[in-house]
Amino acid sequence: VSTQSTGHKLARKDDVSVPAAVTGAVNWRPEGLKFRKNELLVDVVESVNLLVSSSGSLLRSEVLGSIKINNHITGMPELRMALNDRVQWERQAARAGVSKKGAIEMEDVNFHQCVKLSKFESERVISFVPPDGEFELMSYRLTSNVKPLIWVESVIEMHANSRLEILVKCKAQYKERSTANDVVITIPVPPDADSPIFKSSAGSCVYAPEKNAAVWTIKQLQGGREFRLRAHFGLPSLHDEESTKENAKRPIQVSFQVPYLTVSGLMVKYLKVVTRENTQVAPWVRYATIGDNCLFRIPAYTSTPAHN
């Protein structure tokens, strides 16, 4: 069920009617909850999907965001959250006609049923009585182009149809204070390649014949750093040229995790907890960006003829 208002759409997950009880009771949270230790943890996680052409142009990018909450708070608390001023909702963008520079244009915003939509519409404050435990407060999508956090370039040379040489360069395009963890770069190779030799300036690389790929793993990649991988493969004298050409159409795939960072720049501006019991709660907000489908197309193979 969705709510249509003033030119933009906000969907409410599992929408139900809430009894207007004087006690403020809601059907997603029981009354009388008591905890010795009151906790409130907020996770803002963004997942990046993108496609870059062989010439280095960004063809497609999408960010899927989620704000998840894990809480154990005594009583019937009301939480009030605001996001940073760069966030521009669909209604604002439509009213402005153009988006302001640096704005985070939210699309397909979905709220949990606990969010008071009228409060959000009027004040842009996310006000809610949370269910106890873990739940997703909201999800959103961004389709405006985002700068790839990790940039990959490649050159592949075929020598006399008997040897393949691959050069891959990766660069961290975020600030030095941030570090990507578990960076995995999967580089396609022809199915009949053999005798792999790898040399990298960071991490390690292994041949994965079941994937027809070389898998380069870098445990940690600090912002601003650049690393290179050089790989050599042998090719049989009667190798399948068609499969080699097909292989060139497969992109390099990159996956990673960057803690303490959102690729969009979205942040929680403030988060207040109001309870009748005056319960003391210190909110803890964490951020992370996950790259799980970042694709870089490979330029056409270059060929070196055999010497007579």
Phi, psi and chi 1 to 4 in degrees:
 res  aa     phi    psi   chi1   chi2   chi3   chi4
   1 VAL       -  137.7  179.2      -      -      -
   2 SER  -127.5  158.8   60.9      -      -      -
   3 THR  -111.9  125.8  -58.8      -      -      -
   4 GLN  -102.7  125.9 -167.1   78.9   22.5      -
   5 SER  -154.9  134.1  174.4      -      -      -
   6 THR    40.8   47.2   57.1      -      -      -
   7 GLY    86.9    0.7      -      -      -      -
   8 HIS  -140.3  163.0   77.4  -64.1      -      -
   9 LYS  -115.9  129.1 -177.9  179.3  178.4 -177.7
  10 LEU  -124.3  121.9  -63.3  172.5      -      -
  11 ALA   -95.0  142.0      -      -      -      -
  12 ARG  -113.5  122.9  179.7 -175.3  -75.9 -144.0
  13 LYS   -73.3  134.7  -64.9 -176.9  176.8  179.8
  14 ASP    51.2   49.7  -54.2  -38.5      -      -
  15 ASP   -61.8  128.5 -156.7    0.0      -      -
  16 VAL  -136.7  160.4  -64.8      -      -      -
  17 SER   -80.0  136.2   58.9      -      -      -
  18 VAL  -103.6  127.1 -179.7      -      -      -
  19 PRO   -65.0  133.9   22.6  -32.2      -      -
  20 ALA   -84.6   66.5      -      -      -      -
  21 ALA   -80.9  144.9      -      -      -      -
  22 VAL   -63.4  -32.2  176.7      -      -      -
  23 THR   -71.8  -11.2   60.3      -      -      -
  24 GLY    80.2   14.8      -      -      -      -
  25 ALA   -65.6  144.8      -      -      -      -
  26 VAL  -130.0  155.6  -68.1      -      -      -
  27 ASN   -84.0   -0.3   61.7   -4.5      -      -
  28 TRP  -104.5    1.7   56.8   80.2      -      -
  29 ARG  -144.2  122.2 -178.0 -176.3 -179.6   92.7
  30 PRO   -71.8  153.5   25.0  -32.5      -      -
  31 GLU   -82.5  162.2  -70.0 -164.8   77.6      -
  32 GLY    80.3   15.5      -      -      -      -
  33 LEU   -69.3  134.2  -70.5  174.7      -      -
  34 LYS  -134.6  135.8  -68.4 -175.4  178.7 -179.6
  35 PHE  -132.8  139.2  -62.2   96.5      -      -
  36 ARG   -69.0  -39.0 -176.9  174.1  -63.9  176.7
  37 LYS  -120.4  118.1 -176.4  179.5  179.8 -178.0
  38 ASN   -89.6  130.0  -68.2  -81.3      -      -
  39 GLU  -132.4  145.2  -60.9  175.5  -46.8      -
  40 LEU  -145.9  109.9  174.8   56.0      -      -
  41 LEU  -118.8  129.0  173.7   63.4      -      -
  42 VAL  -117.9  128.6  180.0      -      -      -
  43 ASP  -115.8  120.2  -81.0  -54.3      -      -
  44 VAL  -105.2  111.6 -177.7      -      -      -
  45 VAL  -123.8  130.1  179.4      -      -      -
  46 GLU  -119.5  133.5  -66.9 -174.3  -19.4      -
  47 SER  -110.2  129.1  178.5      -      -      -
  48 VAL  -106.9  130.6 -176.4      -      -      -
  49 ASN  -124.2  130.0  -54.6  -57.6      -      -
  50 LEU  -153.5  161.6   57.7   85.4      -      -
  51 LEU  -136.0  126.8  175.2   63.4      -      -
  52 VAL  -115.8  136.2  175.9      -      -      -
  53 SER   -73.1  168.7   73.9      -      -      -
  54 SER   -65.9  -19.2   58.2      -      -      -
  55 SER   -93.9    0.5   60.7      -      -      -
  56 GLY    94.6   14.8      -      -      -      -
  57 SER   -92.8  139.0  -60.3      -      -      -
  58 LEU   -78.0  111.9 -175.2   62.1      -      -
  59 LEU   -88.2  -34.4  -59.7  177.1      -      -
  60 ARG  -155.3  140.1 -176.9 -175.0   74.1 -119.3
  61 SER  -148.6  144.6   69.2      -      -      -
  62 GLU  -149.7  137.4 -179.2 -176.9   57.7      -
  63 VAL  -119.7  123.7  177.3      -      -      -
  64 LEU  -106.3  118.1  -59.3  176.2      -      -
  65 GLY  -111.4  155.2      -      -      -      -
  66 SER  -149.0  137.0  172.5      -      -      -
  67 ILE  -113.9  112.8  -61.3  180.0      -      -
  68 LYS  -111.9  146.1  -64.5 -179.5  179.4  178.2
  69 ILE  -127.1  137.9  -70.9 -178.8      -      -
  70 ASN  -124.7  116.7 -170.4    2.6      -      -
  71 ASN  -140.2  145.9   73.3  107.1      -      -
  72 HIS  -137.6   96.3  -60.8  -69.1      -      -
  73 ILE  -127.8  133.5  -56.9  173.4      -      -
  74 THR   -64.8  140.5  -64.0      -      -      -
  75 GLY    83.1 -149.6      -      -      -      -
  76 MET  -120.5   76.8 -167.4   68.0   68.8      -
  77 PRO   -75.5  152.4   31.1  -36.4      -      -
  78 GLU  -113.8  127.3 -179.3  177.2  -14.2      -
  79 LEU  -105.6  141.3  -82.8   58.8      -      -
  80 ARG  -128.6  120.5  -63.1  169.1 -172.7  167.3
  81 MET  -124.6  139.6  174.8 -170.2  -67.2      -
  82 ALA  -128.6  144.2      -      -      -      -
  83 LEU   -98.0  164.4  -55.4  178.5      -      -
  84 ASN   -64.1  161.9   51.6  -30.3      -      -
  85 ASP   -66.3  -16.1  -64.8  -25.5      -      -
  86 ARG   -72.1  -18.8  -75.2  180.0   58.0 -165.3
  87 VAL   -67.6  126.5  173.3      -      -      -
  88 GLN  -123.5  113.3 -172.9  172.2   13.2      -
  89 TRP   -79.3  165.6  -52.0   90.8      -      -
  90 GLU   -56.1  -39.6  -71.2  173.1  -58.9      -
  91 ARG   -64.9  -42.4 -178.6  179.0   66.9  179.6
  92 GLN   -63.6  -42.8  -68.4  172.7  -47.9      -
  93 ALA   -62.3  -41.7      -      -      -      -
  94 ALA   -66.9  -38.3      -      -      -      -
  95 ARG   -70.4  -37.1 -169.2  169.1   56.3 -162.1
  96 ALA   -74.7  -22.7      -      -      -      -
  97 GLY    85.4  -43.2      -      -      -      -
  98 VAL  -131.5  155.8  -61.4      -      -      -
  99 SER   -85.8  141.6   61.7      -      -      -
 100 LYS   -74.8  154.5   57.8 -174.1  177.7 -177.7
 101 LYS   -62.0  132.3 -173.7  177.1 -180.0 -179.5
 102 GLY    81.7    2.0      -      -      -      -
 103 ALA   -71.0  147.7      -      -      -      -
 104 ILE  -100.2  103.5  -54.6  166.8      -      -
 105 GLU   -88.9  106.5  -64.2 -178.2   37.4      -
 106 MET   -82.2  135.7  -52.8  -80.1  -99.0      -
 107 GLU  -130.4  160.9  -60.5  176.3   28.2      -
 108 ASP    47.2   49.8  -62.7  -20.7      -      -
 109 VAL   -77.5  126.6  179.1      -      -      -
 110 ASN  -122.9  127.2  -71.3  -85.3      -      -
 111 PHE  -106.9  151.6  -74.2  116.7      -      -
 112 HIS   -65.7  155.5 -172.5  -84.3      -      -
 113 GLN   -60.7  -18.9   65.7 -177.8   46.4      -
 114 CYS   -75.9  -15.4   65.7      -      -      -
 115 VAL   -74.3  134.4  173.8      -      -      -
 116 LYS   -83.1   99.8  -61.0  175.5 -178.0  176.9
 117 LEU   -64.5  -34.0  -69.8 -175.2      -      -
 118 SER   -64.2  -38.3   57.9      -      -      -
 119 LYS   -66.0  -39.9 -171.5   90.7  169.0  174.9
 120 PHE   -67.0  -42.3  175.0   79.1      -      -
 121 GLU   -60.7  -40.6  -70.8  -77.6   -2.9      -
 122 SER   -86.6  -35.0   59.7      -      -      -
 123 GLU  -121.0   -6.2  -59.5  178.3   26.5      -
 124 ARG    59.2   31.0  -76.1  -64.0 -178.5 -111.7
 125 VAL  -110.7  132.0  173.3      -      -      -
 126 ILE   -89.1  102.6  -56.4  170.6      -      -
 127 SER  -110.7  132.7  179.1      -      -      -
 128 PHE  -163.6  152.6   57.7  100.0      -      -
 129 VAL   -98.8  112.7  174.8      -      -      -
 130 PRO   -78.7  146.7   32.0  -36.5      -      -
 131 PRO   -62.9  152.2  -14.1   26.3      -      -
 132 ASP   -73.0  142.6 -178.4   51.6      -      -
 133 GLY    90.8 -148.0      -      -      -      -
 134 GLU   -94.2  139.0  -64.5 -176.0   41.9      -
 135 PHE  -162.7  161.9   70.4  100.6      -      -
 136 GLU   -93.6  115.7 -176.7  177.8   67.7      -
 137 LEU   -72.3  -44.5  175.9   67.6      -      -
 138 MET  -158.5  157.1   66.4  174.2  -75.8      -
 139 SER  -132.7  157.8   62.3      -      -      -
 140 TYR  -156.8  169.6   56.1   91.2      -      -
 141 ARG  -136.6  142.4 -176.1  170.0   63.4   94.5
 142 LEU  -124.8  128.3  -51.2  171.5      -      -
 143 THR  -114.3   -2.8   53.8      -      -      -
 144 SER   -67.3  145.4   52.3      -      -      -
 145 ASN   -60.3  130.7  -73.1  -12.8      -      -
 146 VAL  -112.8  146.3  -64.7      -      -      -
 147 LYS   -72.2  124.7 -178.8 -179.9  178.4 -178.6
 148 PRO   -57.4  129.8  -25.1   34.9      -      -
 149 LEU   -67.5  -35.9  -66.4  179.5      -      -
 150 ILE  -121.0  123.2  -63.9  177.7      -      -
 151 TRP  -103.5  136.9 -174.3  -99.5      -      -
 152 VAL  -126.9  132.8  171.3      -      -      -
 153 GLU  -125.6  150.2  -64.1  176.9    3.2      -
 154 SER  -145.1  150.3   62.6      -      -      -
 155 VAL  -134.9  130.6  176.1      -      -      -
 156 ILE  -125.0  124.7  -58.7 -179.7      -      -
 157 GLU  -116.9  134.7  -66.5 -176.9    3.5      -
 158 MET  -107.2  120.0 -173.6  175.9  -65.9      -
 159 HIS  -100.5  112.0  -62.6  -83.1      -      -
 160 ALA    52.9   29.7      -      -      -      -
 161 ASN    57.6   18.5  -78.8  -23.8      -      -
 162 SER  -125.8  -10.2   63.9      -      -      -
 163 ARG  -149.2  142.2 -174.4  165.9   55.2   88.4
 164 LEU  -118.6  130.6 -158.6   64.1      -      -
 165 GLU  -120.3  127.1 -173.8  175.8    3.5      -
 166 ILE  -120.5  127.9  -57.5  172.1      -      -
 167 LEU  -118.6  122.2  177.3   63.2      -      -
 168 VAL  -124.1  133.6  179.0      -      -      -
 169 LYS  -121.3  131.8  179.3  175.0   68.8  175.2
 170 CYS  -123.5  140.2   75.1      -      -      -
 171 LYS  -133.7  134.7 -178.1  176.5 -178.6  180.0
 172 ALA   -83.8  117.2      -      -      -      -
 173 GLN  -100.8   31.6  -61.2 -163.6  119.6      -
 174 TYR  -121.2  171.8   39.7   86.7      -      -
 175 LYS   -69.9  157.3  -65.9 -178.5  179.1  179.0
 176 GLU   -59.4  -28.0  -70.5 -176.4    9.2      -
 177 ARG   -70.8  -15.0   65.1  171.9  178.4  -96.8
 178 SER  -100.5  151.7  -64.2      -      -      -
 179 THR  -137.9  131.0  -61.2      -      -      -
 180 ALA   -86.8  138.2      -      -      -      -
 181 ASN  -108.1  150.3  -61.3  -34.9      -      -
 182 ASP    52.8   52.5  -58.4  -38.6      -      -
 183 VAL   -76.7  124.4  178.6      -      -      -
 184 VAL  -125.0  120.7  178.5      -      -      -
 185 ILE  -114.5  113.9  -57.6  172.6      -      -
 186 THR  -102.4  116.3  -56.3      -      -      -
 187 ILE  -109.8  119.2  -54.1  145.0      -      -
 188 PRO   -69.3  142.4   24.2  -31.9      -      -
 189 VAL  -132.2  156.7  -60.7      -      -      -
 190 PRO   -58.9  147.6  -23.1   32.9      -      -
 191 PRO   -64.5  -21.8   19.4  -31.1      -      -
 192 ASP  -101.1   13.7   51.6    0.1      -      -
 193 ALA   -69.6  152.2      -      -      -      -
 194 ASP  -151.1 -178.9   58.1   24.7      -      -
 195 SER    49.6   58.6  -52.1      -      -      -
 196 PRO   -73.2  142.4   26.5  -34.2      -      -
 197 ILE  -133.5  128.0  -60.0  173.3      -      -
 198 PHE  -122.7  144.2  -57.9  113.4      -      -
 199 LYS  -142.7  118.8 -174.9  176.9 -179.4 -179.4
 200 SER  -129.5  151.3   61.5      -      -      -
 201 SER   -84.4   -5.8   56.3      -      -      -
 202 ALA  -161.7  151.4      -      -      -      -
 203 GLY    71.7 -160.1      -      -      -      -
 204 SER  -140.9  155.3   60.9      -      -      -
 205 CYS  -131.5  138.7 -170.1      -      -      -
 206 VAL  -130.7  153.8  -62.7      -      -      -
 207 TYR   -89.3  127.9  178.3   39.2      -      -
 208 ALA  -116.5   84.3      -      -      -      -
 209 PRO   -60.5  -28.0   19.2  -30.3      -      -
 210 GLU   -67.0  -20.8   73.0  -78.8    0.1      -
 211 LYS  -104.6   -2.9  -63.0 -179.9 -179.7  178.9
 212 ASN    49.9   53.1  -67.0  -35.5      -      -
 213 ALA  -153.5  156.6      -      -      -      -
 214 ALA  -102.2  134.1      -      -      -      -
 215 VAL  -115.2  112.0 -178.8      -      -      -
 216 TRP  -100.6  121.4 -177.4   16.7      -      -
 217 THR  -116.6  128.3  -57.1      -      -      -
 218 ILE  -121.7  116.8  -56.8  171.9      -      -
 219 LYS   -62.2  -45.3 -160.5   66.9 -178.9  171.3
 220 GLN  -139.8  135.1  -68.4 -170.7  -46.5      -
 221 LEU  -127.5  105.4  178.4   56.8      -      -
 222 GLN   -75.7  148.6 -173.3 -179.0   -3.4      -
 223 GLY   -55.3  138.1      -      -      -      -
 224 GLY    84.8  -11.4      -      -      -      -
 225 ARG   -81.5  154.4  -62.0  -63.2  -60.0  -84.8
 226 GLU  -135.4  133.4 -179.9  177.1  -52.2      -
 227 PHE  -131.5  159.1  -64.8  118.5      -      -
 228 ARG  -129.5  150.6  -66.0  170.5 -177.9 -102.5
 229 LEU  -129.5  133.1  167.6   73.1      -      -
 230 ARG  -119.8  126.5 -169.4  176.3  -68.3  -85.3
 231 ALA  -125.9  140.3      -      -      -      -
 232 HIS  -120.8  135.8  -63.8  -94.7      -      -
 233 PHE  -131.6  143.8  -73.3   88.3      -      -
 234 GLY   -86.7  152.1      -      -      -      -
 235 LEU  -124.6  139.0  -66.4  172.6      -      -
 236 PRO   -63.4  152.4   21.8  -31.6      -      -
 237 SER   -61.9  -27.7   55.7      -      -      -
 238 LEU  -114.5   54.1  -64.0  174.6      -      -
 239 HIS   -77.8  160.7   75.5  -81.0      -      -
 240 ASP   -83.5  103.8 -173.7  -13.6      -      -
 241 GLU   -67.2  -32.0  -69.7 -169.1   24.4      -
 242 GLU   -64.0  -43.9  -76.5  -57.1  -45.6      -
 243 SER   -66.7  -31.7   65.6      -      -      -
 244 THR   -65.2  -41.5  -59.4      -      -      -
 245 LYS   -66.6  -39.9  -69.5  177.4 -178.4  177.4
 246 GLU   -63.7  -38.4  -75.7  -59.9  -46.9      -
 247 ASN   -62.7  -33.6 -177.9   73.6      -      -
 248 ALA   -64.7  -17.6      -      -      -      -
 249 LYS   -82.9  -14.8  -62.2  177.4 -177.7  178.2
 250 ARG   -79.6  132.3  -64.5  165.1   55.4 -153.9
 251 PRO   -82.3  161.8   30.2  -34.1      -      -
 252 ILE   -75.8  135.4  -68.2  174.3      -      -
 253 GLN  -112.2  135.8 -176.1  169.2    0.5      -
 254 VAL  -124.2  133.0 -177.0      -      -      -
 255 SER  -130.9  151.6   63.2      -      -      -
 256 PHE  -170.7  171.4   57.4   87.9      -      -
 257 GLN  -137.5  131.4  -63.5 -178.1   32.7      -
 258 VAL  -120.4  106.1 -175.8      -      -      -
 259 PRO   -75.1  160.5   26.6  -32.1      -      -
 260 TYR    63.8   24.5  -43.4  116.1      -      -
 261 LEU  -149.3  137.3  175.4   74.0      -      -
 262 THR  -113.7  132.3   53.7      -      -      -
 263 VAL   -64.5  -27.9   67.0      -      -      -
 264 SER   -80.2  -22.1   69.4      -      -      -
 265 GLY    92.3    2.2      -      -      -      -
 266 LEU   -64.7  137.0 -178.2  142.8      -      -
 267 MET  -143.1  155.5  -64.9 -176.9   68.4      -
 268 VAL   -81.7  116.8  175.1      -      -      -
 269 LYS   -73.7  -46.2 -173.5  176.1 -179.5 -179.7
 270 TYR  -156.2  158.5   68.3   77.8      -      -
 271 LEU  -144.8  112.6  176.7   57.1      -      -
 272 LYS  -110.9  144.5  -62.7  177.5 -178.7  178.1
 273 VAL  -117.3  121.7 -179.0      -      -      -
 274 VAL  -116.6  122.7  179.8      -      -      -
 275 THR  -133.9  151.0   66.4      -      -      -
 276 ARG   -67.7  -25.8  -76.7  173.4  -66.5 -174.0
 277 GLU   -85.3    0.6  -61.3   82.5    4.0      -
 278 ASN    53.2   42.0  -68.5  -39.6      -      -
 279 THR   -66.0  134.2  -55.7      -      -      -
 280 GLN   -88.2  118.7  -63.3  -60.9  -51.9      -
 281 VAL  -133.5  131.3 -175.4      -      -      -
 282 ALA  -106.7  104.3      -      -      -      -
 283 PRO   -65.2  146.6  -15.8   29.1      -      -
 284 TRP  -125.5  118.7 -175.1   19.7      -      -
 285 VAL  -111.3  129.1 -177.5      -      -      -
 286 ARG  -120.6  149.8  -57.5 -175.1  -62.1 -168.0
 287 TYR  -125.6  151.2  -57.9   89.8      -      -
 288 ALA  -161.0  146.2      -      -      -      -
 289 THR  -119.7  132.3  -66.1      -      -      -
 290 ILE  -117.0  126.5  -61.9  171.5      -      -
 291 GLY  -104.1  111.6      -      -      -      -
 292 ASP  -122.3   -5.4   54.0    9.2      -      -
 293 ASN  -151.6   61.5 -164.9   29.6      -      -
 294 CYS  -102.3  115.0  -61.1      -      -      -
 295 LEU  -115.3  134.0  -54.8  176.6      -      -
 296 PHE  -124.3  115.4  -66.2   80.6      -      -
 297 ARG   -69.1  147.9  -72.5 -179.0  176.2  164.9
 298 ILE   -92.5  134.5  -62.9  172.1      -      -
 299 PRO   -62.7  161.1  -18.7   29.9      -      -
 300 ALA   -58.7  140.9      -      -      -      -
 301 TYR   -58.4  142.2  -72.4   14.0      -      -
 302 THR   -99.7  147.1   58.5      -      -      -
 303 SER  -120.1  139.5  -62.7      -      -      -
 304 THR  -114.0  118.7  -56.5      -      -      -
 305 PRO   -69.9  158.8   25.3  -33.0      -      -
 306 ALA   -71.4  146.9      -      -      -      -
 307 HIS   -87.4  136.7  -63.5  -69.8      -      -
 308 ASN   -82.2      -  -67.1  -33.3      -      -
